[in-house]
Amino acid sequence: MIQVITAFWNDYGTLLIDGTVDTLIMTSISTLLAYVIGLPIGVIFCLTQAQGLHPNKPVNAITGWIVNIGRSIPFIILLVAIIPFTRLIAGTSLGIPGAVVPLVVSAAPFVGRIVEQSITEVDAGLIEAAQSFGASTWRIITRVMLPESLPSLIRGAGITFINLFGYSAMAGTVGAGGLGDIAIRYGYQRYEYDVMLVAVVLCVILVQIIQSITDSLAAHVDHKHR
């Protein structure tokens, strides 16, 4: 048994390590950039609602349209459809740079919805209290809305990361690399099911680790349950 494991590791160990690193890199970068784009979208969406701080029906409708349309396109279709845009932004549609662009485009609207829902959960009394003290909109956002919704935002970041982790496997179909690419090229195309099995197990382990980390962080910053 040990000899079999050793032989397998000698043949595929470096490949699997590189695939794991590539998957974590493309998923982490995509999650970060998706929040850079999606966070302002979610805040604007929340502020311009009828019960928001600055109701604005046209802006809210446009923001909602962007969020809903972006979330409704299946990733595999989006991946292929925006290849010209991906090449324009990243200079290539292959590898990690070629995967990050469609991953961000797919995740940013999802993040916007998560942010909007997280802020909506904030106690309205806290916002009203900040308004009564004359706090500006910017201070209410940065001192009340975002800090109070931080646990939910962290959990949302975990969900986003895990979703993008799954999407990165689809990106492997167009040469993006990572564990998904390894599972497809070796497990499916070459019938090396042991490689595919190990790749799947690594994906499961990584997802469990990320979920545990985000749950712990959310619980740590959630002062409501201390």
C-alpha positions as CSV (number, residue, x, y, z in Angstrom):
1,M,0.0,0.0,0.0
2,I,2.8,2.4,1.0
3,Q,4.6,1.6,-2.3
4,V,1.4,2.4,-4.3
5,I,1.0,5.7,-2.5
6,T,4.7,6.6,-2.9
7,A,4.6,5.7,-6.6
8,F,1.4,7.8,-7.1
9,W,3.0,10.8,-5.3
10,N,6.1,10.6,-7.3
11,D,4.1,10.6,-10.5
12,Y,1.4,13.2,-9.6
13,G,2.4,14.9,-6.4
14,T,3.9,18.0,-7.9
15,L,1.0,18.2,-10.4
16,L,-1.5,18.2,-7.6
17,I,0.3,20.6,-5.4
18,D,0.6,23.1,-8.3
19,G,-3.1,22.6,-9.2
20,T,-4.0,23.3,-5.6
21,V,-1.9,26.4,-5.4
22,D,-3.4,27.6,-8.8
23,T,-6.9,27.0,-7.6
24,L,-6.4,28.9,-4.4
25,I,-4.7,31.8,-6.1
26,M,-7.4,32.3,-8.8
27,T,-10.2,31.8,-6.3
28,S,-8.7,34.2,-3.7
29,I,-7.9,36.9,-6.2
30,S,-11.3,36.6,-7.8
31,T,-13.1,36.8,-4.4
32,L,-11.1,39.9,-3.4
33,L,-11.8,41.7,-6.7
34,A,-15.4,40.6,-6.6
35,Y,-15.8,42.3,-3.3
36,V,-14.0,45.5,-4.5
37,I,-16.7,45.7,-7.2
38,G,-19.6,44.1,-5.5
39,L,-19.4,46.0,-2.1
40,P,-20.2,49.4,-3.6
41,I,-22.9,47.9,-5.7
42,G,-24.5,46.4,-2.7
43,V,-24.2,49.6,-0.6
44,I,-25.7,51.7,-3.4
45,F,-28.5,49.2,-3.9
46,C,-29.3,49.3,-0.2
47,L,-29.1,53.1,0.1
48,T,-31.4,53.8,-2.9
49,Q,-34.2,51.5,-1.8
50,A,-37.5,53.0,-0.8
51,Q,-36.7,52.7,2.9
52,G,-33.0,53.5,2.4
53,L,-31.1,56.7,3.4
54,H,-31.3,58.1,-0.1
55,P,-34.3,56.6,-2.0
56,N,-33.7,56.8,-5.7
57,K,-36.0,54.6,-7.8
58,P,-34.1,54.8,-11.1
59,V,-30.7,54.1,-9.6
60,N,-32.1,51.3,-7.5
61,A,-33.8,49.8,-10.5
62,I,-30.6,49.9,-12.6
63,T,-28.5,48.5,-9.7
64,G,-31.0,45.7,-9.2
65,W,-31.1,45.0,-12.9
66,I,-27.3,44.6,-13.0
67,V,-27.3,42.3,-9.9
68,N,-30.2,40.1,-11.2
69,I,-28.9,39.8,-14.8
70,G,-25.4,39.0,-13.6
71,R,-26.6,36.3,-11.3
72,S,-28.9,34.7,-13.8
73,I,-26.2,33.8,-16.4
74,P,-24.8,30.3,-16.0
75,F,-21.0,30.5,-15.5
76,I,-20.0,28.1,-18.2
77,I,-21.9,30.2,-20.7
78,L,-20.5,33.4,-19.3
79,L,-17.0,31.9,-19.4
80,V,-17.2,31.4,-23.2
81,A,-19.3,34.4,-24.1
82,I,-16.9,37.0,-22.6
83,I,-13.6,35.5,-24.0
84,P,-13.0,38.6,-26.1
85,F,-13.5,40.8,-23.0
86,T,-11.2,38.5,-21.0
87,R,-8.5,38.8,-23.6
88,L,-8.9,42.6,-23.6
89,I,-8.6,42.9,-19.9
90,A,-6.1,40.1,-19.1
91,G,-4.3,39.7,-22.4
92,T,-5.2,36.0,-22.5
93,S,-8.1,33.7,-22.0
94,L,-5.9,30.9,-20.6
95,G,-4.3,30.2,-17.2
96,I,-5.0,32.1,-14.0
97,P,-5.4,35.5,-15.6
98,G,-7.9,34.1,-18.1
99,A,-9.9,32.6,-15.3
100,V,-10.0,35.6,-12.9
101,V,-11.9,37.9,-15.3
102,P,-15.0,35.7,-15.8
103,L,-14.9,34.6,-12.2
104,V,-15.0,38.3,-11.0
105,V,-17.7,39.2,-13.6
106,S,-19.8,36.2,-12.4
107,A,-19.2,36.8,-8.6
108,A,-19.5,40.6,-8.4
109,P,-23.3,40.7,-8.8
110,F,-23.6,37.9,-6.3
111,V,-21.5,39.8,-3.8
112,G,-23.7,42.9,-4.4
113,R,-26.7,40.9,-3.4
114,I,-25.0,39.5,-0.3
115,V,-23.9,42.9,0.8
116,E,-27.4,44.4,0.3
117,Q,-28.9,41.6,2.4
118,S,-26.3,41.9,5.1
119,I,-26.8,45.6,5.5
120,T,-30.6,45.2,5.5
121,E,-30.2,43.0,8.6
122,V,-28.6,45.8,10.5
123,D,-30.9,47.2,13.3
124,A,-32.7,50.2,11.9
125,G,-32.5,51.8,15.4
126,L,-28.8,52.0,15.2
127,I,-29.0,53.8,11.8
128,E,-31.7,56.2,13.2
129,A,-29.5,56.9,16.2
130,A,-26.6,57.8,14.0
131,Q,-28.8,60.1,11.9
132,S,-30.1,61.8,15.1
133,F,-26.5,62.7,16.0
134,G,-26.0,64.3,12.6
135,A,-23.7,61.6,11.1
136,S,-23.1,61.9,7.4
137,T,-24.1,59.1,5.0
138,W,-20.4,58.1,4.7
139,R,-20.0,57.8,8.5
140,I,-23.2,55.8,8.8
141,I,-21.9,53.4,6.1
142,T,-18.4,53.0,7.5
143,R,-19.2,53.3,11.3
144,V,-22.6,51.6,11.5
145,M,-23.8,49.6,8.4
146,L,-20.6,47.8,7.5
147,P,-19.3,47.1,11.0
148,E,-22.7,45.9,12.2
149,S,-23.1,43.6,9.2
150,L,-19.5,42.4,9.3
151,P,-20.3,38.8,10.6
152,S,-22.8,38.4,7.8
153,L,-20.3,39.8,5.2
154,I,-17.6,37.4,6.4
155,R,-20.0,34.4,6.0
156,G,-20.9,35.8,2.6
157,A,-17.3,35.9,1.6
158,G,-17.0,32.3,2.6
159,I,-19.9,31.4,0.4
160,T,-18.5,33.5,-2.5
161,F,-15.1,31.8,-2.2
162,I,-16.7,28.3,-2.2
163,N,-18.9,29.1,-5.2
164,L,-15.9,30.5,-7.1
165,F,-13.9,27.4,-6.0
166,G,-16.5,25.3,-7.9
167,Y,-16.6,27.7,-10.8
168,S,-12.8,27.4,-11.1
169,A,-13.2,23.7,-12.0
170,M,-15.4,24.8,-14.9
171,A,-12.7,27.3,-15.9
172,G,-10.4,24.3,-16.3
173,T,-12.4,23.3,-19.4
174,V,-10.8,26.3,-21.2
175,G,-7.3,25.7,-19.9
176,A,-7.5,27.8,-16.7
177,G,-5.5,25.2,-14.7
178,G,-6.1,24.2,-11.2
179,L,-7.6,21.1,-9.6
180,G,-10.6,21.2,-12.0
181,D,-8.3,21.1,-15.0
182,I,-6.4,18.2,-13.5
183,A,-9.6,16.2,-12.8
184,I,-10.8,16.8,-16.4
185,R,-7.6,16.1,-18.2
186,Y,-6.5,13.1,-16.2
187,G,-9.6,11.7,-14.7
188,Y,-12.0,12.2,-17.6
189,Q,-9.9,12.4,-20.8
190,R,-7.2,9.9,-19.8
191,Y,-9.3,7.6,-17.6
192,E,-6.9,8.0,-14.7
193,Y,-9.7,7.9,-12.1
194,D,-7.3,7.8,-9.1
195,V,-6.0,11.3,-10.0
196,M,-9.6,12.6,-10.4
197,L,-10.5,11.0,-7.0
198,V,-7.5,12.7,-5.2
199,A,-8.3,16.0,-6.9
200,V,-11.9,15.8,-5.7
201,V,-10.8,14.9,-2.1
202,L,-8.5,17.9,-2.1
203,C,-11.4,20.1,-3.2
204,V,-13.6,18.8,-0.4
205,I,-10.8,19.3,2.2
206,L,-10.1,22.9,1.0
207,V,-13.8,23.8,1.0
208,Q,-14.2,22.5,4.6
209,I,-11.1,24.4,5.7
210,I,-12.4,27.7,4.2
211,Q,-15.8,27.2,5.6
212,S,-14.4,26.6,9.1
213,I,-12.2,29.6,8.9
214,T,-15.0,32.0,7.8
215,D,-17.4,30.6,10.4
216,S,-14.8,31.1,13.1
217,L,-14.0,34.7,12.0
218,A,-17.7,35.5,11.8
219,A,-18.3,34.2,15.3
220,H,-15.3,36.1,16.6
221,V,-16.5,39.5,15.3
222,D,-20.1,38.9,16.1
223,H,-20.5,41.0,19.3
224,K,-24.2,40.2,19.5
225,H,-23.4,36.7,20.7
226,R,-20.6,37.4,23.1
